[in-house]
Amino acid sequence: MSKYSIKFFIGIDLGDKKNQICVLDQNGEILEKTIIDNNITELNKFFDRYDKPKELMVALETGTHSPWISQLLNARGFRVLVGNARKLRLIWDSTNKTDERDAEMLARIARFDPKLLSPIRHRSRSAHMDLAILKGRDTLVRCRTSLINFVRGTCKTAGTRLPSCSADSFAKTVIEYIPEDLLAATVPCINTIMELTQKIRQLDSQIETLCDEAYPETEIIREIQGVGPVTSLAYILTLEEPGRFRKSRDVGPYLGLIPKRDQSGDTDKTLSITKAGNTYLRRLLVSSAQYILGPFGPDCELKRYGIRIASRGGKVAKRKAVVAVARKLAVIMHNIWKNKTVYDPFYQSYLKAA
């Protein structure tokens, strides 16, 4: 759609309770500035005045409410651009930052060049709901880890070191080692740990069923040792369509697993990774990479690749090896998903074709 066919450019600065709106015409003149409540009824009421959706371009930033608002407006036929808030320095790094100015800037950027918004595409509602199951499990796991650390730390300050064990068996294993005078403080936590473990197991079973019934494509990805149901499902739900990426190697930058660059003249610095994209999936991929490089990871091309990097010596080299393996893993996962091929741990064409 040509921007010359668009007559109105609308910038919306999203708030938790109120939305600031600015409407521009084709010449960049302000037609309206208003504030509306952040709910479906008020949004529909405002956009009901525009009976020709194709003449309208709406720009907003990523945030808590951007997924459902963009879906609502897209369903009504409007062209919606969801700007990447992390890349809109022109807006957030201003000495005169107000909601009114932010809405106007979004509209003006959309009118001038939509690509400056670095627009992103929100996942579908069904994918969002399924991903919420994974994130709910992740929240329970982190709560359990926090409680386990509290129990271990409390006992350690009293001179008792609890035995090593898995998180699943922690509650049953350590109860007999806890000093009697600490039972009042730790038993409620241990009971909660047992309950959390049961809930996590229930979600694990639900995730397995989801993989088998709703997302069978996870099966070929799970053939990679170190990639389980949680990681494979999170990968599918986050990327949604393998065709979104022309090359498999484009997945690395998308997930923030490549180094930042700071180039100026003869200076070309290599910095830490960009950490762009989905934080949760990146963490899962790094965890899988750590397993592959660990003592229980089977011999494979990925492991050999990581070991070559880690052999350069030092903790920095080991960290770089984990990130590099995570990036290669993401590339291979996309390649076998897109081409529906069988994973071979020593098949070099995955890396060459990506």
Backbone torsions as a table, in degrees:
resi	resn	phi	psi	omega
1	MET	NA	125.9	178.9
2	SER	-73.1	140.7	-179.5
3	LYS	-69.3	-16.5	179.8
4	TYR	-74.2	-16.7	176.7
5	SER	-86.3	-3.9	-179.5
6	ILE	-95.4	129.2	-176.6
7	LYS	-100.3	-22.9	-176.6
8	PHE	-132.7	135.7	177.3
9	PHE	-118.4	120.2	-174.9
10	ILE	-117.0	123.7	174.2
11	GLY	-104.2	132.6	180.0
12	ILE	-122.5	117.6	173.2
13	ASP	-92.0	108.7	-173.5
14	LEU	-78.6	133.3	173.2
15	GLY	-121.7	171.6	-179.2
16	ASP	-70.5	-35.5	-178.7
17	LYS	-117.4	-29.6	-177.6
18	LYS	-128.6	148.2	175.3
19	ASN	-118.7	129.7	175.8
20	GLN	-91.9	130.2	-176.0
21	ILE	-123.3	138.9	175.0
22	CYS	-130.9	130.4	-179.2
23	VAL	-114.7	126.7	177.3
24	LEU	-114.8	152.2	172.2
25	ASP	-93.5	-173.5	-177.3
26	GLN	-62.7	-26.9	-178.7
27	ASN	-89.7	1.4	179.5
28	GLY	85.1	10.1	178.5
29	GLU	-82.5	139.3	-179.6
30	ILE	-75.6	121.2	177.9
31	LEU	-94.1	-31.2	-176.0
32	GLU	-163.3	143.9	169.0
33	LYS	-132.2	128.1	-177.1
34	THR	-152.3	166.5	176.7
35	ILE	-123.9	132.2	177.4
36	ILE	-128.1	158.8	175.6
37	ASP	-67.6	146.5	-178.1
38	ASN	-88.0	79.0	174.7
39	ASN	-151.7	166.4	-174.7
40	ILE	-61.1	-42.9	-177.2
41	THR	-59.6	-48.3	-177.8
42	GLU	-68.8	-36.9	178.4
43	LEU	-65.2	-45.2	177.7
44	ASN	-62.2	-39.7	-179.9
45	LYS	-62.7	-41.4	-179.7
46	PHE	-67.0	-44.6	-174.6
47	PHE	-83.3	-6.6	176.2
48	ASP	-63.5	-22.3	-177.9
49	ARG	-73.4	-14.8	-179.2
50	TYR	-103.2	103.1	-176.0
51	ASP	-89.8	-2.6	176.8
52	LYS	-123.5	86.6	-175.0
53	PRO	-55.8	-31.7	-176.5
54	LYS	-70.0	-13.0	178.3
55	GLU	-90.5	8.8	-172.4
56	LEU	-125.6	138.7	171.4
57	MET	-125.7	126.9	-177.6
58	VAL	-112.5	131.4	179.2
59	ALA	-121.6	132.9	175.6
60	LEU	-146.4	170.5	-178.7
61	GLU	-102.0	157.6	174.2
62	THR	-63.8	144.3	-179.7
63	GLY	178.3	-172.9	-177.6
64	THR	-58.4	-40.3	-173.6
65	HIS	-97.0	-6.8	-176.4
66	SER	-63.9	-33.4	-179.9
67	PRO	-61.6	-52.8	-174.8
68	TRP	-73.5	-30.7	178.1
69	ILE	-69.5	-43.0	178.7
70	SER	-64.7	-37.9	177.3
71	GLN	-65.4	-39.7	179.2
72	LEU	-62.2	-47.4	-177.4
73	LEU	-72.4	-37.2	176.8
74	ASN	-62.4	-39.6	179.5
75	ALA	-63.3	-26.5	179.3
76	ARG	-87.3	-2.0	175.7
77	GLY	97.5	1.8	179.4
78	PHE	-79.0	150.7	174.1
79	ARG	-86.5	119.1	-174.4
80	VAL	-117.3	130.0	175.1
81	LEU	-112.2	120.8	178.1
82	VAL	-102.5	103.7	-176.7
83	GLY	-74.2	142.9	177.2
84	ASN	-74.3	108.1	-174.3
85	ALA	-59.7	-29.7	-178.0
86	ARG	-69.9	-21.1	-176.4
87	LYS	-106.1	-0.1	-179.2
88	LEU	-93.6	62.7	-178.3
89	ARG	-61.4	-30.8	-179.7
90	LEU	-58.5	-26.2	-178.3
91	ILE	-94.5	-55.2	-171.8
92	TRP	-79.1	-18.5	180.0
93	ASP	-103.0	52.5	-178.2
94	SER	-112.7	147.5	177.8
95	THR	-80.6	-9.0	179.4
96	ASN	-132.4	65.1	-174.4
97	LYS	-91.4	115.8	174.8
98	THR	-134.8	160.6	179.0
99	ASP	-61.3	-38.9	-179.6
100	GLU	-64.1	-44.0	-180.0
101	ARG	-68.4	-38.5	-179.8
102	ASP	-61.3	-43.1	178.9
103	ALA	-62.2	-41.9	179.3
104	GLU	-65.4	-41.4	-179.7
105	MET	-64.3	-38.7	177.6
106	LEU	-61.4	-43.7	179.5
107	ALA	-64.5	-41.6	-178.0
108	ARG	-69.2	-38.7	177.7
109	ILE	-64.5	-42.1	178.5
110	ALA	-61.9	-36.7	179.8
111	ARG	-72.3	-37.9	-175.9
112	PHE	-77.4	-56.1	-179.7
113	ASP	-160.3	102.9	-178.5
114	PRO	-56.1	-26.8	-178.5
115	LYS	-65.0	-22.7	178.6
116	LEU	-67.5	-16.8	176.8
117	LEU	-77.5	-11.3	-172.7
118	SER	47.4	56.3	-171.6
119	PRO	-60.9	143.4	177.5
120	ILE	-114.6	166.6	177.5
121	ARG	-117.7	119.7	178.0
122	HIS	-70.9	147.3	176.4
123	ARG	-68.4	162.3	-179.5
124	SER	-66.1	163.2	-178.3
125	ARG	-64.5	-40.0	179.6
126	SER	-63.5	-42.0	177.2
127	ALA	-65.1	-38.1	178.9
128	HIS	-62.9	-41.0	-179.9
129	MET	-67.5	-41.3	179.4
130	ASP	-68.5	-37.2	178.4
131	LEU	-67.0	-28.2	177.9
132	ALA	-62.6	-30.4	176.9
133	ILE	-64.5	-44.0	179.1
134	LEU	-64.0	-42.4	-178.7
135	LYS	-71.4	-30.7	174.4
136	GLY	-64.4	-41.9	176.5
137	ARG	-62.8	-42.8	179.8
138	ASP	-60.8	-38.5	178.6
139	THR	-64.9	-42.3	178.5
140	LEU	-64.7	-40.7	179.4
141	VAL	-62.8	-42.0	179.7
142	ARG	-67.7	-37.0	176.1
143	CYS	-63.5	-43.1	178.5
144	ARG	-63.7	-41.7	178.9
145	THR	-62.0	-41.3	178.7
146	SER	-61.9	-41.3	179.2
147	LEU	-68.6	-40.3	178.1
148	ILE	-62.3	-42.5	178.8
149	ASN	-64.2	-36.8	177.6
150	PHE	-63.8	-46.5	-179.3
151	VAL	-63.2	-45.9	179.7
152	ARG	-62.9	-45.4	-178.3
153	GLY	-65.0	-41.0	179.6
154	THR	-62.9	-43.2	179.2
155	CYS	-68.5	-35.0	-179.2
156	LYS	-66.1	-38.0	178.6
157	THR	-68.5	-16.8	177.3
158	ALA	-97.1	6.0	176.4
159	GLY	91.3	10.2	-179.6
160	THR	-116.2	123.8	177.5
161	ARG	-101.8	115.9	-178.5
162	LEU	-73.4	147.7	-176.8
163	PRO	-68.2	153.2	177.4
164	SER	-72.3	141.2	178.5
165	CYS	-167.2	170.1	178.4
166	SER	-74.6	160.4	178.8
167	ALA	-63.7	-34.4	-179.2
168	ASP	-65.0	-34.5	-176.7
169	SER	-101.3	4.7	-173.9
170	PHE	-57.3	-50.5	-173.8
171	ALA	-59.4	-43.0	-177.8
172	LYS	-76.7	-28.8	-174.5
173	THR	-79.0	-41.7	-168.0
174	VAL	-93.3	-12.8	-172.4
175	ILE	-56.7	-35.8	-177.5
176	GLU	-77.2	-12.1	-178.5
177	TYR	-97.4	-7.8	-177.0
178	ILE	-77.2	129.6	178.4
179	PRO	-56.2	145.0	-175.1
180	GLU	-60.0	-37.4	-178.3
181	ASP	-75.7	-3.2	176.3
182	LEU	-106.8	-0.4	-177.5
183	LEU	-62.2	-39.9	-178.1
184	ALA	-61.1	-32.8	-177.8
185	ALA	-85.5	-31.7	-171.2
186	THR	-101.7	-27.8	-177.3
187	VAL	-59.8	-43.9	176.1
188	PRO	-57.5	-37.2	178.1
189	CYS	-68.3	-41.0	180.0
190	ILE	-65.1	-39.8	176.6
191	ASN	-62.4	-40.1	178.3
192	THR	-66.9	-37.4	177.2
193	ILE	-60.7	-41.3	178.2
194	MET	-63.1	-42.3	179.3
195	GLU	-66.2	-42.0	178.7
196	LEU	-63.3	-39.3	178.7
197	THR	-61.2	-41.3	178.0
198	GLN	-64.2	-43.0	179.6
199	LYS	-65.4	-38.6	179.3
200	ILE	-65.0	-40.6	178.0
201	ARG	-64.0	-38.1	177.5
202	GLN	-63.2	-42.3	178.3
203	LEU	-68.6	-35.2	176.3
204	ASP	-60.1	-42.9	178.0
205	SER	-64.8	-39.9	179.0
206	GLN	-65.6	-38.3	179.4
207	ILE	-68.0	-40.2	176.3
208	GLU	-58.8	-46.0	179.5
209	THR	-63.4	-40.1	179.5
210	LEU	-63.0	-41.6	178.4
211	CYS	-62.9	-45.1	-175.4
212	ASP	-70.8	-39.6	-171.8
213	GLU	-95.2	-43.0	-174.4
214	ALA	-98.6	-28.1	-176.1
215	TYR	-132.5	68.7	-179.0
216	PRO	-63.8	-17.7	179.2
217	GLU	-66.3	-14.7	177.6
218	THR	-68.7	-19.6	-175.5
219	GLU	-62.2	-44.2	-178.4
220	ILE	-70.0	-29.7	178.9
221	ILE	-72.7	-34.1	-178.4
222	ARG	-73.2	-5.5	174.3
223	GLU	-68.2	-19.7	176.6
224	ILE	-75.2	122.4	178.3
225	GLN	-62.6	125.0	-177.8
226	GLY	107.1	-10.8	177.5
227	VAL	-109.3	111.7	-178.4
228	GLY	-103.2	-170.4	-178.7
229	PRO	-58.8	-41.2	-177.0
230	VAL	-64.9	-49.6	-178.2
231	THR	-66.1	-43.8	-178.5
232	SER	-65.3	-41.2	180.0
233	LEU	-69.2	-41.1	177.4
234	ALA	-61.5	-37.5	179.6
235	TYR	-64.9	-47.5	-178.9
236	ILE	-64.0	-43.6	-176.6
237	LEU	-70.6	-31.9	-179.1
238	THR	-75.6	-43.4	-178.7
239	LEU	-85.0	-30.1	178.7
240	GLU	63.7	-59.0	-177.0
241	GLU	-124.8	123.2	179.0
242	PRO	-64.5	-25.4	-179.1
243	GLY	-71.4	-6.3	177.4
244	ARG	-64.1	-23.0	-176.2
245	PHE	-115.2	123.6	-179.6
246	ARG	-64.8	-39.8	176.7
247	LYS	-123.7	147.5	179.9
248	SER	-63.0	-31.8	-178.0
249	ARG	-68.2	-13.5	176.7
250	ASP	-71.1	-15.2	-180.0
251	VAL	-68.5	-33.2	179.3
252	GLY	-57.5	-54.1	176.5
253	PRO	-62.1	-36.2	-178.5
254	TYR	-61.1	-34.6	-179.1
255	LEU	-95.8	8.2	175.3
256	GLY	72.3	29.6	-176.1
257	LEU	-104.5	21.4	175.5
258	ILE	-119.5	155.1	-178.1
259	PRO	-69.4	147.0	170.2
260	LYS	-72.0	159.0	177.5
261	ARG	-128.3	146.1	176.7
262	ASP	-134.6	89.1	-175.1
263	GLN	-106.8	132.1	177.2
264	SER	-155.2	112.0	-179.0
265	GLY	63.9	-125.9	179.9
266	ASP	-83.9	-5.9	-178.5
267	THR	-93.3	128.7	178.2
268	ASP	-139.9	90.6	-175.6
269	LYS	-83.3	142.3	171.4
270	THR	-104.4	118.9	-173.6
271	LEU	-109.7	-168.1	178.2
272	SER	-71.0	170.9	-177.1
273	ILE	-65.8	158.3	-174.0
274	THR	-71.2	-29.1	-177.0
275	LYS	57.4	32.9	175.2
276	ALA	-80.6	168.9	175.7
277	GLY	77.5	-157.0	-171.2
278	ASN	-78.4	114.7	-177.9
279	THR	-65.0	-41.2	-176.7
280	TYR	-63.1	-48.2	-179.9
281	LEU	-65.5	-38.8	178.7
282	ARG	-61.2	-40.8	178.8
283	ARG	-64.7	-39.2	178.3
284	LEU	-65.8	-40.4	179.2
285	LEU	-66.0	-38.9	177.4
286	VAL	-65.1	-39.4	177.4
287	SER	-63.1	-41.7	177.1
288	SER	-64.0	-39.7	178.5
289	ALA	-63.9	-38.9	178.0
290	GLN	-63.5	-37.7	176.7
291	TYR	-65.6	-45.2	-179.0
292	ILE	-60.0	-39.6	-179.2
293	LEU	-83.0	-11.5	-177.4
294	GLY	-78.8	-179.6	-176.0
295	PRO	-66.1	-23.5	-178.2
296	PHE	-95.3	-5.8	178.7
297	GLY	-73.3	131.5	-178.8
298	PRO	-71.2	158.0	177.6
299	ASP	-66.2	129.3	179.4
300	CYS	-161.4	172.5	-178.7
301	GLU	-63.3	-37.6	178.8
302	LEU	-61.4	-44.1	-179.5
303	LYS	-65.6	-42.7	179.2
304	ARG	-63.1	-38.3	178.5
305	TYR	-62.4	-44.8	179.4
306	GLY	-66.6	-38.5	-179.5
307	ILE	-65.2	-36.6	178.4
308	ARG	-62.2	-39.1	178.9
309	ILE	-72.1	-43.1	-179.0
310	ALA	-65.9	-25.7	-177.7
311	SER	-68.5	-9.9	177.6
312	ARG	-68.0	-15.9	172.4
313	GLY	97.5	147.9	175.2
314	GLY	88.9	163.4	-179.7
315	LYS	-66.8	-33.9	-179.5
316	VAL	-62.5	-42.9	179.4
317	ALA	-62.9	-37.6	179.2
318	LYS	-67.6	-40.3	177.8
319	ARG	-65.3	-40.8	178.2
320	LYS	-63.6	-35.6	179.9
321	ALA	-64.5	-41.6	179.3
322	VAL	-62.8	-46.4	-179.6
323	VAL	-65.2	-40.6	-179.5
324	ALA	-64.4	-40.7	178.2
325	VAL	-67.4	-38.2	177.9
326	ALA	-61.8	-41.0	179.3
327	ARG	-66.7	-46.0	178.2
328	LYS	-62.5	-37.2	178.7
329	LEU	-62.1	-44.0	178.7
330	ALA	-61.9	-38.5	179.6
331	VAL	-66.2	-45.4	-179.2
332	ILE	-65.4	-41.8	179.0
333	MET	-59.1	-41.9	179.4
334	HIS	-67.7	-40.0	-177.4
335	ASN	-63.2	-46.8	-178.1
336	ILE	-74.8	-27.2	176.2
337	TRP	-70.2	-45.9	-177.5
338	LYS	-67.8	-42.0	-175.8
339	ASN	-94.8	-5.0	179.2
340	LYS	54.4	46.5	-179.9
341	THR	-102.5	160.3	178.7
342	VAL	-83.5	133.9	-177.6
343	TYR	-73.0	129.4	173.3
344	ASP	-121.1	116.4	-175.5
345	PRO	-61.4	-14.1	180.0
346	PHE	-119.8	19.1	-176.7
347	TYR	-90.9	105.6	-173.7
348	GLN	-69.1	-20.7	-174.7
349	SER	-65.3	-21.1	176.4
350	TYR	-60.6	-45.3	-177.2
351	LEU	-75.0	-33.3	-176.9
352	LYS	-75.9	-37.6	-178.1
353	ALA	-76.5	-22.2	-174.1
354	ALA	-75.7	NA	NA
